[in-house]
Amino acid sequence: MDKTPRYWYEAPLPRGWRRYRRPVTWEAVVVEAGFLAALWTIHAVVDERRHVLLFFGLILGVVLAYCAIHHWKGEPKRRDLWF
């Protein structure tokens, strides 16, 4: 059995216009859809004018979880490319 790790997101290029991680597996696409659904649900359910701290706390929690998954399941940065 192959022991190489299976990354969900490809590595960002060190230079150029593409500095984000694109999803390459179906699990990453599910994470992307879940992130957008969570943001939409928080916006639809929580009244941000009345519960400002709750709203921004939930948004911050979702964004931090999303960034942690990207870092954890993403391919390491490519440092050998010079373009």
C-alpha positions as CSV (number, residue, x, y, z in Angstrom):
1,M,0.0,0.0,0.0
2,D,1.2,3.5,-0.9
3,K,2.4,5.4,2.2
4,T,2.5,8.9,0.5
5,P,0.1,11.4,2.1
6,R,-3.0,12.3,0.2
7,Y,-3.5,16.1,0.3
8,W,-6.9,17.7,0.0
9,Y,-5.5,21.0,-1.2
10,E,-2.7,21.7,-3.6
11,A,0.2,23.9,-2.6
12,P,0.1,27.6,-3.4
13,L,2.7,28.9,-5.7
14,P,5.4,31.0,-4.0
15,R,5.0,33.9,-6.4
16,G,2.4,35.0,-8.9
17,W,-1.4,35.5,-8.8
18,R,-2.4,32.1,-7.3
19,R,-1.6,32.2,-3.5
20,Y,-4.7,30.3,-2.3
21,R,-5.1,26.5,-2.0
22,R,-7.4,24.9,-4.6
23,P,-9.3,21.8,-3.5
24,V,-8.3,18.7,-5.3
25,T,-10.4,16.0,-3.6
26,W,-14.1,15.6,-2.9
27,E,-13.4,16.0,0.8
28,A,-12.0,19.5,0.2
29,V,-15.1,20.4,-1.9
30,V,-17.3,19.3,1.0
31,V,-15.3,21.4,3.4
32,E,-15.6,24.4,1.1
33,A,-19.4,23.9,0.8
34,G,-19.7,23.4,4.5
35,F,-17.8,26.6,5.2
36,L,-20.1,28.6,2.9
37,A,-23.2,27.0,4.4
38,A,-22.0,27.7,7.9
39,L,-21.4,31.4,7.1
40,W,-24.8,31.7,5.4
41,T,-26.6,30.0,8.3
42,I,-24.9,32.2,10.9
43,H,-25.9,35.3,8.9
44,A,-29.5,34.1,8.5
45,V,-30.1,32.9,12.1
46,V,-28.2,35.4,14.3
47,D,-29.3,39.0,14.4
48,E,-26.0,40.8,14.1
49,R,-27.4,44.1,15.3
50,R,-28.6,42.7,18.6
51,H,-26.0,40.0,19.3
52,V,-22.8,41.5,17.9
53,L,-20.3,39.5,20.0
54,L,-22.1,36.2,19.3
55,F,-22.2,36.9,15.6
56,F,-18.5,37.8,15.3
57,G,-17.5,35.0,17.6
58,L,-19.3,32.4,15.5
59,I,-17.8,33.8,12.3
60,L,-14.4,33.9,13.8
61,G,-14.7,30.3,15.0
62,V,-15.8,29.1,11.6
63,V,-13.0,30.9,9.8
64,L,-10.4,29.6,12.2
65,A,-11.7,26.0,11.8
66,Y,-11.6,26.5,8.0
67,C,-8.0,27.8,8.1
68,A,-6.9,25.0,10.4
69,I,-8.3,22.4,8.0
70,H,-6.5,24.1,5.1
71,H,-3.2,24.1,6.9
72,W,-3.6,20.5,8.3
73,K,-4.8,18.8,5.1
74,G,-2.9,21.0,2.5
75,E,0.2,20.2,0.6
76,P,3.3,22.0,1.8
77,K,4.5,25.1,0.0
78,R,6.6,24.7,-3.1
79,R,9.9,26.4,-2.6
80,D,11.7,25.1,-5.7
81,L,9.7,27.1,-8.3
82,W,11.2,30.4,-9.4
83,F,8.6,31.9,-11.6
